[in-house]
Amino acid sequence: MVWQIPDHSLTRPLSDPVVVLEGHSKRVGIVSWHPTARNILLTAGSDNLIIVWNVGTGEPLISMDDHPDLIYSISWNRNGSLFCTTCKDRRLRVCDPRKREVVAERLAPHEGIRPMRAIFTRDGNIFTTGFTRMSQRELGLWDPTNFEEPIALLELDTSNGVMLPYYDADANMVYLCGKGDSSIRYFEITEESPFVHYLSTFSSKEPQRGMGFMPKRGVDVTKCEIARLYKLHDKKCEPITMTVPRKSDLFQDDLYPDTAGPDPAMEPEEWLEGRDEDPILVSLKDGYVPPKSRELKVTKKNILDSRPTTRRSMSTVDSNSLPPELLERLLEEIHNLKATVLSQEKRICDLENKLSQYTNGTA
């Protein structure tokens, strides 16, 4: 389900979604918006299926069933032409959604059997987290055009928590948050050896149940804040700010290059036809002022619209020459047919929902 949050604040409970997307037969675990195209949404479920949707029409555009087991993570590249996945079958895959194919894959980038995570970096490489054969946590940096050898491979510690990577494309930094850990490590990715440089660790007393990462547009540039994470506890959510200790009141150009803005670079039809565009960048010099959000209007295709039109012969009488009683009867019959089709569509949706509930064991 997709909701639209109004500007500024909520004035009423958001009980009704703008659109409901139905296509997975089991629970959906991953949802990811396309980085540059409007209304393109990727979802992955426990049915091992990946679906790319056009939220503006509520219809699935692309479906991929190349994964034989549970999908752990999915990450788009910078312009949204590819995405990478990690899977329970221990394979790292790079997929081209518009060609509906896997263009590159690597078996066991980390030798351990525990879950992996992968994200695309700004320059097109893939950063991974996983475990060694001896259950040590491990980081990797890979070139998807040559998966034979890693660019960098680094062992961390022997903790059991899965490492969740959060990537800052502007600073080329990765923040690693382990489930159950009480610390956040951060690294810088560079083009020089050793390629993945350890910077520092943020430590606290309470372990984290989960973590969220705020877009760069929300940082406070007057306080030299470069990142803000949201740490989930048992009963609260704690914001954690990462700042650079500088005393100058001037805008720090080196800390805040132009960052990706909220406006899409292209429409869904353009992306589907093969066009690629980098994100539209915005300056943070005077702080970010969000524009008024564009309302999401869902235009569902009517089943009647897709029916072929009947050819009219020259002898067909014009509607103006029809008797009023006949014209009224025809309009009423059309109205009744439309109502029947809509009621049948609703019945089909209800039956599919019940079937899904029985399949998932929730009924």
C-alpha positions as CSV (number, residue, x, y, z in Angstrom):
1,M,0.0,0.0,0.0
2,V,1.2,3.5,-0.8
3,W,0.2,6.6,1.2
4,Q,0.9,10.3,0.5
5,I,1.9,12.3,3.5
6,P,0.7,15.9,3.2
7,D,3.1,18.9,3.5
8,H,4.1,20.2,6.9
9,S,2.1,17.7,9.2
10,L,-0.7,15.3,9.4
11,T,-4.1,17.0,10.0
12,R,-6.1,13.7,10.1
13,P,-5.4,10.0,10.4
14,L,-4.2,8.4,7.2
15,S,-6.4,5.4,7.2
16,D,-6.9,5.0,3.4
17,P,-3.9,4.5,1.1
18,V,-3.7,6.2,-2.3
19,V,-3.2,2.9,-4.1
20,V,-3.0,-0.8,-3.2
21,L,-0.6,-2.9,-5.3
22,E,-1.6,-6.5,-5.6
23,G,0.7,-9.1,-7.1
24,H,2.7,-11.0,-4.5
25,S,1.4,-14.2,-3.1
26,K,3.4,-13.9,0.1
27,R,4.6,-11.2,2.5
28,V,6.5,-8.3,1.0
29,G,9.8,-7.7,2.8
30,I,11.6,-5.1,0.5
31,V,10.3,-1.9,-0.9
32,S,12.5,0.5,-2.9
33,W,11.7,3.6,-4.9
34,H,13.6,4.2,-8.2
35,P,16.2,6.9,-7.7
36,T,15.4,9.1,-10.7
37,A,12.1,8.0,-12.4
38,R,8.7,9.2,-11.1
39,N,6.4,6.7,-9.5
40,I,8.6,3.6,-10.2
41,L,8.6,1.3,-7.2
42,L,10.4,-2.1,-6.7
43,T,9.1,-4.7,-4.3
44,A,10.4,-8.1,-3.3
45,G,8.5,-10.7,-1.3
46,S,8.8,-14.1,0.4
47,D,7.6,-15.6,-2.8
48,N,11.1,-14.9,-4.2
49,L,9.5,-12.6,-6.8
50,I,10.6,-9.1,-7.8
51,I,8.0,-6.7,-9.2
52,V,8.6,-3.2,-10.6
53,W,5.4,-1.1,-10.4
54,N,4.1,2.1,-11.9
55,V,2.4,3.5,-8.8
56,G,0.7,6.2,-10.9
57,T,-1.4,3.6,-12.7
58,G,-1.3,0.9,-10.0
59,E,-0.1,-1.7,-12.5
60,P,3.0,-4.0,-12.5
61,L,5.4,-3.2,-15.3
62,I,8.1,-5.9,-14.8
63,S,8.2,-9.2,-13.0
64,M,11.4,-11.2,-12.3
65,D,11.6,-14.7,-10.8
66,D,15.3,-15.4,-11.2
67,H,15.9,-15.9,-7.4
68,P,15.3,-19.5,-6.2
69,D,15.3,-18.5,-2.5
70,L,14.6,-15.6,-0.1
71,I,15.9,-12.2,-1.2
72,Y,17.9,-10.5,1.6
73,S,18.5,-7.0,0.1
74,I,18.1,-4.9,-3.1
75,S,19.9,-1.7,-4.1
76,W,19.5,0.5,-7.2
77,N,22.5,2.0,-8.8
78,R,22.8,5.8,-9.1
79,N,20.8,6.3,-12.3
80,G,18.4,3.3,-11.7
81,S,19.5,1.3,-14.8
82,L,20.5,-1.7,-12.7
83,F,20.0,-3.1,-9.2
84,C,21.9,-5.6,-7.2
85,T,20.5,-8.3,-4.9
86,T,21.7,-10.7,-2.2
87,C,19.9,-14.0,-1.8
88,K,19.7,-17.0,0.6
89,D,21.3,-19.1,-2.1
90,R,24.6,-17.1,-1.3
91,R,24.7,-15.4,-4.7
92,L,25.2,-11.7,-5.4
93,R,23.4,-10.7,-8.6
94,V,23.3,-7.6,-10.8
95,C,20.0,-7.4,-12.7
96,D,18.8,-5.3,-15.6
97,P,15.1,-4.9,-14.9
98,R,14.1,-3.6,-18.4
99,K,15.8,-6.6,-20.1
100,R,14.4,-8.9,-17.3
101,E,17.7,-10.7,-16.9
102,V,20.7,-11.2,-14.5
103,V,23.7,-9.5,-16.2
104,A,26.3,-10.6,-13.6
105,E,26.5,-12.8,-10.6
106,R,29.0,-14.0,-8.0
107,L,28.7,-17.2,-5.9
108,A,29.6,-16.6,-2.2
109,P,31.2,-13.2,-2.1
110,H,31.4,-14.0,1.6
111,E,32.0,-17.7,2.5
112,G,29.7,-17.8,5.5
113,I,26.1,-19.0,5.3
114,R,24.6,-16.1,7.3
115,P,22.7,-13.3,5.5
116,M,24.5,-10.8,3.3
117,R,23.7,-7.2,2.3
118,A,24.8,-5.3,-0.8
119,I,24.6,-1.6,-2.0
120,F,25.7,0.1,-5.1
121,T,28.2,2.9,-4.6
122,R,28.4,6.2,-6.5
123,D,31.0,5.0,-9.0
124,G,29.2,1.7,-9.8
125,N,31.0,-0.7,-7.5
126,I,29.2,-2.8,-5.0
127,F,29.8,-2.7,-1.2
128,T,28.8,-5.9,0.6
129,T,28.6,-7.1,4.2
130,G,28.6,-10.8,5.2
131,F,30.4,-13.5,7.2
132,T,33.5,-15.6,6.8
133,R,33.4,-19.4,7.1
134,M,34.4,-19.0,10.7
135,S,31.4,-16.6,11.3
136,Q,33.5,-13.5,11.5
137,R,31.8,-10.4,10.1
138,E,33.4,-9.2,6.8
139,L,33.2,-6.3,4.4
140,G,33.8,-6.4,0.6
141,L,34.1,-4.0,-2.3
142,W,33.5,-5.5,-5.8
143,D,33.6,-4.4,-9.4
144,P,30.5,-5.9,-11.1
145,T,32.2,-6.0,-14.4
146,N,34.8,-8.4,-12.9
147,F,33.5,-10.5,-10.0
148,E,36.5,-12.8,-9.9
149,E,38.5,-11.0,-7.2
150,P,37.3,-8.3,-4.7
151,I,38.7,-4.8,-4.8
152,A,38.9,-5.0,-1.0
153,L,38.0,-7.6,1.6
154,L,38.2,-6.7,5.3
155,E,37.4,-8.8,8.5
156,L,35.8,-7.0,11.4
157,D,34.8,-9.0,14.5
158,T,33.1,-12.2,15.6
159,S,29.6,-10.7,16.5
160,N,26.5,-12.5,15.2
161,G,24.5,-9.4,14.2
162,V,23.9,-8.8,10.5
163,M,25.6,-5.6,9.3
164,L,23.2,-3.1,7.7
165,P,25.0,-0.7,5.4
166,Y,23.8,2.9,4.9
167,Y,25.5,4.8,2.1
168,D,26.2,8.6,1.8
169,A,26.9,9.1,-2.0
170,D,28.0,12.7,-1.5
171,A,30.8,11.9,1.0
172,N,31.3,8.3,-0.3
173,M,31.0,7.1,3.2
174,V,29.3,3.9,4.6
175,Y,27.8,3.6,8.0
176,L,27.5,0.1,9.4
177,C,24.9,-0.7,12.0
178,G,24.8,-4.3,13.3
179,K,21.5,-5.7,14.6
180,G,21.9,-6.0,18.4
181,D,25.1,-3.9,18.4
182,S,25.5,-0.7,20.5
183,S,27.9,0.9,18.1
184,I,28.0,2.4,14.6
185,R,31.1,2.1,12.5
186,Y,31.8,4.3,9.5
187,F,34.2,3.9,6.6
188,E,35.2,6.0,3.6
189,I,35.4,4.4,0.1
190,T,38.3,5.8,-2.0
191,E,40.0,5.0,-5.3
192,E,43.4,4.3,-3.5
193,S,44.5,1.3,-1.5
194,P,43.1,-0.1,0.8
195,F,40.0,1.4,-0.9
196,V,37.8,0.9,2.3
197,H,39.2,3.2,5.1
198,Y,38.0,2.8,8.6
199,L,37.2,6.3,10.1
200,S,35.7,5.9,13.6
201,T,33.0,4.3,15.8
202,F,30.0,5.8,17.5
203,S,29.3,3.9,20.7
204,S,26.3,3.9,23.1
205,K,25.0,1.8,25.9
206,E,21.8,0.4,24.5
207,P,21.7,-2.1,21.6
208,Q,19.8,-1.1,18.4
209,R,16.9,-3.1,17.2
210,G,16.9,-1.3,13.9
211,M,18.2,1.8,12.1
212,G,17.0,4.4,9.6
213,F,19.0,6.9,7.5
214,M,17.8,10.4,6.7
215,P,18.3,11.8,3.2
216,K,21.1,14.3,3.0
217,R,18.6,17.2,2.3
218,G,17.6,17.1,6.0
219,V,21.0,17.8,7.7
220,D,21.7,21.1,9.5
221,V,24.4,22.8,7.5
222,T,24.9,25.5,10.1
223,K,26.2,22.8,12.6
224,C,28.3,20.9,10.1
225,E,26.0,17.9,10.4
226,I,26.9,15.4,7.7
227,A,24.5,12.6,8.6
228,R,21.6,11.7,10.8
229,L,20.6,8.2,11.8
230,Y,17.5,7.1,13.7
231,K,18.2,4.3,16.2
232,L,15.3,2.1,17.2
233,H,15.1,1.0,20.8
234,D,12.4,-1.2,22.5
235,K,10.2,1.8,23.3
236,K,11.7,4.8,21.6
237,C,13.4,6.1,18.5
238,E,16.7,8.1,19.1
239,P,18.2,10.5,16.5
240,I,22.0,10.2,16.2
241,T,23.8,13.1,14.5
242,M,27.2,12.9,12.9
243,T,29.0,16.3,12.8
244,V,32.4,17.5,11.7
245,P,34.1,19.7,14.4
246,R,34.6,23.0,12.7
247,K,34.2,26.5,14.2
248,S,33.7,28.6,11.1
249,D,30.2,29.9,10.5
250,L,30.7,29.9,6.8
251,F,29.2,27.3,4.5
252,Q,31.5,24.4,4.1
253,D,31.6,23.6,0.4
254,D,33.8,20.5,0.8
255,L,31.3,18.9,3.2
256,Y,28.2,19.7,1.2
257,P,28.5,19.2,-2.5
258,D,25.2,19.4,-4.5
259,T,23.0,16.4,-3.4
260,A,20.2,14.5,-5.0
261,G,16.9,16.4,-4.8
262,P,13.3,15.1,-4.6
263,D,12.3,15.9,-8.2
264,P,12.4,13.0,-10.6
265,A,14.6,13.3,-13.7
266,M,12.2,11.5,-16.0
267,E,8.7,10.0,-16.3
268,P,8.0,6.2,-15.9
269,E,7.3,5.8,-19.6
270,E,10.7,7.3,-20.5
271,W,12.6,4.9,-18.1
272,L,10.7,1.9,-19.4
273,E,11.7,2.8,-23.0
274,G,15.4,2.7,-22.0
275,R,16.3,6.2,-21.0
276,D,18.7,6.7,-18.1
277,E,19.3,10.0,-16.2
278,D,21.4,10.8,-13.1
279,P,19.5,12.4,-10.2
280,I,18.7,16.1,-10.3
281,L,21.0,17.8,-7.8
282,V,20.2,20.7,-5.4
283,S,22.4,23.0,-3.4
284,L,22.5,23.0,0.4
285,K,24.2,26.4,0.7
286,D,21.2,28.1,2.4
287,G,19.8,25.0,3.8
288,Y,17.2,22.9,2.0
289,V,13.7,24.3,1.6
290,P,11.4,21.5,0.4
291,P,9.0,22.5,-2.5
292,K,5.3,21.8,-2.2
293,S,4.9,18.1,-2.9
294,R,3.2,17.0,-6.0
295,E,0.0,15.1,-5.3
296,L,0.1,11.5,-6.4
297,K,-2.9,10.9,-8.7
298,V,-3.5,7.2,-9.5
299,T,-5.1,6.7,-12.9
300,K,-6.1,3.0,-13.1
301,K,-6.8,1.6,-16.5
302,N,-10.4,0.6,-17.0
303,I,-11.0,-2.8,-18.4
304,L,-13.6,-1.4,-20.8
305,D,-11.0,1.0,-22.3
306,S,-8.9,-1.9,-23.5
307,R,-11.7,-3.5,-25.6
308,P,-11.4,-3.0,-29.3
309,T,-13.8,-0.4,-30.7
310,T,-16.5,-1.6,-33.1
311,R,-16.2,-0.2,-36.6
312,R,-19.1,2.0,-37.6
313,S,-20.4,1.5,-41.2
314,M,-21.6,4.4,-43.3
315,S,-25.2,3.1,-42.8
316,T,-25.0,3.4,-39.0
317,V,-27.6,5.8,-37.8
318,D,-26.4,8.8,-35.9
319,S,-27.3,9.0,-32.2
320,N,-29.3,12.2,-32.9
321,S,-31.7,10.3,-35.1
322,L,-32.3,7.6,-32.5
323,P,-35.7,7.7,-30.7
324,P,-35.3,9.0,-27.1
325,E,-36.6,5.8,-25.6
326,L,-34.1,3.7,-27.4
327,L,-31.2,6.0,-26.6
328,E,-32.2,6.0,-22.9
329,R,-32.4,2.2,-22.9
330,L,-28.9,1.9,-24.5
331,L,-27.3,4.2,-21.9
332,E,-29.0,2.3,-19.1
333,E,-27.7,-1.0,-20.4
334,I,-24.1,0.4,-20.7
335,H,-24.3,1.7,-17.2
336,N,-25.5,-1.7,-15.9
337,L,-22.7,-3.5,-17.7
338,K,-20.1,-1.2,-16.2
339,A,-21.5,-1.8,-12.7
340,T,-21.4,-5.6,-13.3
341,V,-17.7,-5.4,-14.4
342,L,-16.7,-3.3,-11.4
343,S,-18.5,-5.6,-9.0
344,Q,-16.8,-8.7,-10.5
345,E,-13.4,-7.0,-10.2
346,K,-14.1,-6.3,-6.5
347,R,-15.2,-9.9,-6.0
348,I,-12.0,-11.2,-7.7
349,C,-9.9,-8.9,-5.4
350,D,-11.7,-10.2,-2.3
351,L,-11.2,-13.9,-3.4
352,E,-7.5,-13.3,-4.1
353,N,-7.0,-11.7,-0.7
354,K,-8.7,-14.6,1.0
355,L,-6.5,-17.0,-1.0
356,S,-3.4,-15.1,0.0
357,Q,-4.4,-15.2,3.7
358,Y,-4.9,-19.0,3.6
359,T,-1.5,-19.3,1.8
360,N,0.2,-17.2,4.4
361,G,-1.5,-19.0,7.3
362,T,-3.1,-15.8,8.6
363,A,-6.7,-16.9,8.1
